[in-house]
Amino acid sequence: MDKEYIQKVVAEFPEDVKQVMTVASVVCVEGLDLEVLCNICEPNCPQALCDVADALCRSNWLLREHKRVHCDPVIAGAVLEQNAIGGSRMKSMLINLKDYLEINPLDDYLSRRQYFVAARLLLGYAIEKWEEFPEKDLQFVSAFQTDVILFALNAELSFHRSPRQAMGRLEQRFDFKLLLSTFNITGNQRIFDMMGALYSRIFRYDEATVCFETAEPSPLSHQYQLMYLSEMCWNLGLLAKSFAYAYNAFRKNEMEEEADQNIMVCLYISRLCALNDSMDSSRMWLEKGKALIGKRRVPEIHPIRIMYLEIEALLANDNYSKANEYLEKSELMAIRLYGENSPALSMISYIRYEMYVRLGMSRKSIEAYRDYVDCTHFNYGFSPADLSVLYSSIVDSCNERGSYSTAAIYEERMQDLHSDSDNASFAPGVRFFKALTEASNSLTHYDYELCAAHIEDARGIFLGEIKPDEETLEAIRPVFEGSDIPDVVMGTTYRRALADWDFETRLKRGDYAEARTLIEEELADEQNAKERLLLSVQQGRIDIKEGDTQTGIALWWDVVRQADASWCFEIAKYIAGCADELELQSEAIQFYETALQAESMIYAKTKDLAVALRSYAEILQTYGRQQKSDELFQQAIELLKATHDRDGVALAFWYWGSMKQDHEAEFLMSRAIKYWDREGIFDETLSHMNREYALALGQQGKMNEARTAARRAVDLYPGCYPDYLEEEIEEYL
């Protein structure tokens, strides 16, 4: 049907039919249940509307699919060119919508989604036609404002069927445009709370702060503002403040006897505790949330159930399979509730990132963080802030396994992000870890002065912006089980990281007296018994570097004897690594044997145990104890397979193969290549594996296979292949 025909026929409709057709042209273009249409338009006389809708469906002006009514966009466009929803009709619809947009914590979210679809379409139409409504009395404006605020609180429910579009900038989001237009129309400053939250979610903190400071304080918005501020501080890396805002929201709800409003607050604090390694506190707040629900039913698909699953995944900790099972369920539930590409998926990706970090699976953690970045950018627009964190993680991961060219590429990209933007606009946490990554990279290249400069940059950020004040720490003690604030929240983790890098820099450049002074200062400040023992290990390293090997080794054994049984594995393993680095292989073997005693191993995480077995095997291989070494390598690989760590398996085969020759090296290198999942066009680690594979093949006279592997090594390398590596395989090129 062409436009002129549609408009001619609709013009001849009876007035009541024309009104229904006009409303349907606005709210039914994505499909809407007839019951929802009745509740919005004619709650007191639904049958009359149903009869009109049925008649329009029979004549094919509307389409009917079971209970859902759909208006073809072409017909809708033609109808709305000649007709408009009247002011009185719009006013009544806005008033009717309110009760369906207002969702209490235990309400069925699924049953409300259709109302949010209708609200998105109707409010968008109202903004577009605002000047054309002749009579906008106080009740009209009030209903409109209320609907906008209620819609914005759960706007994502309106996209469960309509495919989301990628956002180039935050300003393209429908809810942002709606809030801004509403403020321009009404001047209602409460809207700034929600705009601040949106700015915060894409890390535009200056604008978010202005919005929060501008927002009109009111009983309705204050609790939400506290939670929005908590989320923003978490993104900023200001963890103590994040807890303080959330706890204030909890206390405010308690004082006002808003128990149900505290359900999600309790779960939020529980998740925050678990993200910051306070598992007992997380369980405590989880139980508080469940106690507030009591015996009432939580719908099967619901934000509360998504948070339950997220928290359980974090509490599963070292149990990869269990944690992943929880995350997969939460992901599926979020998609069923909100649709594809929902912002709810970004937190699930972040938790997956945290899980892989704890398991020591660096590339998997990077993959999960990339998903987090992609989801955030898709929904809120581009931001350099989370990309900086991603690149920083990639640099650290590449340096760990000797992929220095790739690390240099991503460090340059990270620098470009900060040079193209105002560096001060990045969160303190982002800038702190960027500085430490730069320090690590400088230390890798033996540039001690530059390394020290980056450490001082990080120290300035910590002391000036991140370190929490005593008043805030005291205020949040009740949040934690036994008032035991986690080290990361107190800022202790940041302080230790600074001290570790400062010490390594001084030690490696030979400033032993300065290194010793630093350790003594740290010992004076450190209260944690295990951390004090680890600092004593550093004193032993200094002794050995200064030539007093006997004193250093004696100190190390004294540390092991003092260690609690639950720390013995970790400390002995760390000392063994230090001994190996100092070329004290005999002592390294003894400390690995101590770490791998049955009474110590029971406290080890699976990944840490596998790494210890692999490192021990490497030393034994150099000592000629090949049978024992091979057994340990195989044990390490089996453990890594049990944790689904393909990278760990590949690296173990690689390190093992590097210590073999001929057919053994060929077999082990082929296994390493098989297990290593290629990253893209270039993969420096896979390039190194193929180079060693080529050498193993060449040793056996398998020249064609060696040439193929050598060419693959060159092709996979990012940038120009280094001369010193090319010399090793030049006969195969």
Secondary structure, DSSP 8 states (H G I E B T S, - for coil): --HHHHHHHHHTS-HHHHHHHHHHHHHSTT-EEHHHHHHHH-TT-HHHHHHHHHHHHHTTSSEEETTEEE--HHHHHHHHHH----HHHHHHHHHHHHHHH---TTS-SGGGHHHHHHHHHHHHHHHHTGGG-S---HHHHHHHHHHHHHHHHTGGGGGSSS-----SSGGGSHHHHHHHHHHHHH--TTHHHHHHHHHHHTT-HHHHHHHHHHS---HHHHHHHHHHHHHHHHHHT-HHHHHHHHHHHHHHHHHTT-TTHHHHHHHHHHHHHHHTT-HHHHHHHHHHHHHHHTT----SS-HHHHHHHHHHHHHHTT-HHHHHHHHHHHHHHHHHHH-TT-THHHHHHHHHHHHHHHHT-HHHHHHHHHHHHHHHHHHH---HHHHHHHHHHHHHHHHHTT-HHHHHHHHHHHHHHHHHS-GGGS-HHHHHHHHHHHHHHHHHTT-HHHHHHHHHHHHHHIIIIIS--HHHHHHHGGGSGGG---HHHHTHHHHHHHHHHHHHHHHHTT-HHHHHHHHHHHHHH---HHHHHHHHHHHHHHHHHTT-HHHHHHHHHHHHHHS-HHHHHHHHHHHHHHHHHTT-HHHHHHHHHHHTSHHHHTTS-HHHHHHHHHHHHHHHHHTT-HHHHHHHHHHHHHHHHHTT-HHHHHHHHHHHHHT--HHHHHHHHHHHHHHS---SS--HHHHHHHHHHHHHHHHTT-HHHHHHHHHHHHHHSSSS--HHHHHHHGGG-
